[in-house]
Amino acid sequence: MEYIFDRITIDDELCNGKPTIRGMRITVQTVLEFLFNGTSEDEILEQYPVLEKEDIKACQQFAIELMNKNYKIREIAA
């Protein structure tokens, strides 16, 4: 298991290798989707009592860091 930002983990054996929060079966994607759909931090914490506010912030920071990468679109041969 690899830790990123002290709270985000990546483990090939957990959630198909998707980034999760502290090795639990809660993905970063799940948290970000809740936020995107207007769910408040307090509501997320109520639905997932094992989470902490710092976990939600780590998910947001993870997304920001992904956007700091350079991406190229390449044509793939059919």
Order of alpha helices (4+ residues) and beta strands (2+ residues): beta-beta-beta-alpha-alpha-alpha
